[in-house]
Amino acid sequence: MADIVPFPRAPRPARPRLSDPEPLWRHLLGDQLRRRRHDRDETLTETAEKAGVSPQYLSEVERGRKEPSSEMIAAIAGALDTSLIELTSAVADELRSAAVPASAAVSVSRGAFALAA
């Protein structure tokens, strides 16, 4: 009886694959908010108080668990001394860098196998 032995594959560069889902807006927004808060050395409580939201809510927004309204995003952006356009531009830039261009769409083979006798 013959065994099927897969050929070893060379490591691929770390880039998004076509099969990877696009990142969600709320996840990138949360990452951007957390980064900006950390850059200011503020706690969740301090930023949440300035924004008029609870620390729990801000935490959920930063973790991408909540889909905040535009009013909430504006309030949190204001608490971080940034504008809505600066914040949304930064998130859009991250989306652009994570996107796989349509020109990179190439059919991907499932892998090569060989029979060992």
C-alpha positions as CSV (number, residue, x, y, z in Angstrom):
1,M,0.0,0.0,0.0
2,A,1.3,3.4,-0.8
3,D,1.3,6.4,1.5
4,I,0.5,9.9,0.4
5,V,3.2,12.3,1.5
6,P,2.7,16.1,1.1
7,F,5.6,18.1,-0.3
8,P,6.9,20.7,2.2
9,R,5.8,24.2,1.4
10,A,8.0,27.3,1.5
11,P,6.7,29.8,4.1
12,R,4.5,32.5,2.6
13,P,5.0,36.2,3.3
14,A,2.6,37.6,5.8
15,R,-0.1,39.4,3.8
16,P,-3.8,39.1,3.6
17,R,-5.1,36.2,1.6
18,L,-8.1,36.3,-0.6
19,S,-9.8,33.8,1.7
20,D,-9.2,36.0,4.7
21,P,-12.2,38.2,5.6
22,E,-11.7,41.9,5.5
23,P,-11.3,43.4,9.0
24,L,-14.4,44.9,10.4
25,W,-14.7,48.7,10.8
26,R,-15.5,48.5,14.5
27,H,-12.3,46.5,15.2
28,L,-10.1,48.9,13.4
29,L,-11.9,51.8,15.0
30,G,-11.5,50.3,18.5
31,D,-7.7,49.7,17.8
32,Q,-7.3,53.3,16.8
33,L,-9.2,54.6,19.8
34,R,-7.2,52.5,22.2
35,R,-3.9,53.6,20.6
36,R,-4.8,57.2,20.9
37,R,-5.9,56.8,24.5
38,H,-2.7,55.0,25.4
39,D,-0.6,57.7,23.6
40,R,-2.2,60.2,26.0
41,D,-1.5,57.9,29.0
42,E,-5.2,58.0,30.0
43,T,-7.2,55.3,31.7
44,L,-10.5,54.0,30.3
45,T,-12.2,55.9,33.2
46,E,-10.6,59.2,32.4
47,T,-11.4,59.1,28.7
48,A,-14.9,57.7,29.3
49,E,-15.7,60.5,31.7
50,K,-14.6,63.2,29.2
51,A,-16.7,61.5,26.5
52,G,-19.8,61.1,28.7
53,V,-19.9,57.3,28.4
54,S,-19.3,54.5,30.8
55,P,-15.8,52.9,31.1
56,Q,-17.5,49.5,30.3
57,Y,-19.0,50.9,27.1
58,L,-15.7,52.5,26.0
59,S,-13.9,49.2,26.7
60,E,-16.4,47.3,24.5
61,V,-15.9,49.9,21.7
62,E,-12.1,49.5,21.9
63,R,-12.4,45.7,21.8
64,G,-14.7,45.9,18.7
65,R,-17.7,44.4,20.6
66,K,-20.0,47.5,20.1
67,E,-20.9,49.2,16.9
68,P,-21.1,52.8,18.2
69,S,-23.3,55.5,16.7
70,S,-21.7,58.5,14.9
71,E,-22.6,60.6,17.9
72,M,-20.7,58.3,20.3
73,I,-17.7,58.1,18.0
74,A,-17.7,61.9,17.8
75,A,-17.9,62.2,21.6
76,I,-15.0,59.7,22.2
77,A,-12.9,61.4,19.4
78,G,-13.5,64.8,21.1
79,A,-12.5,63.3,24.5
80,L,-9.2,62.2,22.8
81,D,-8.7,65.7,21.3
82,T,-9.0,64.5,17.8
83,S,-11.5,65.2,15.1
84,L,-13.9,62.8,13.5
85,I,-12.2,63.3,10.1
86,E,-8.8,62.5,11.6
87,L,-10.1,59.4,13.3
88,T,-12.0,58.0,10.3
89,S,-9.1,58.8,7.9
90,A,-6.8,56.8,10.1
91,V,-9.2,53.9,10.2
92,A,-9.7,54.1,6.4
93,D,-5.9,54.1,5.9
94,E,-5.7,50.9,8.0
95,L,-8.4,49.3,5.8
96,R,-6.5,50.3,2.7
97,S,-3.3,48.7,3.9
98,A,-5.1,45.5,4.9
99,A,-7.0,45.2,1.6
100,V,-5.9,42.7,-1.0
101,P,-5.9,44.5,-4.4
102,A,-8.1,42.9,-7.1
103,S,-5.0,42.6,-9.3
104,A,-3.6,40.1,-6.7
105,A,-6.5,37.8,-7.3
106,V,-4.8,34.6,-8.5
107,S,-6.2,31.1,-8.4
108,V,-4.6,29.3,-5.5
109,S,-3.9,25.6,-5.8
110,R,-4.8,23.3,-2.9
111,G,-1.3,21.8,-2.7
112,A,0.7,19.2,-4.3
113,F,0.9,15.6,-3.2
114,A,3.1,12.7,-4.3
115,L,2.7,8.9,-3.9
116,A,5.5,7.1,-2.1
117,A,6.0,3.6,-3.2
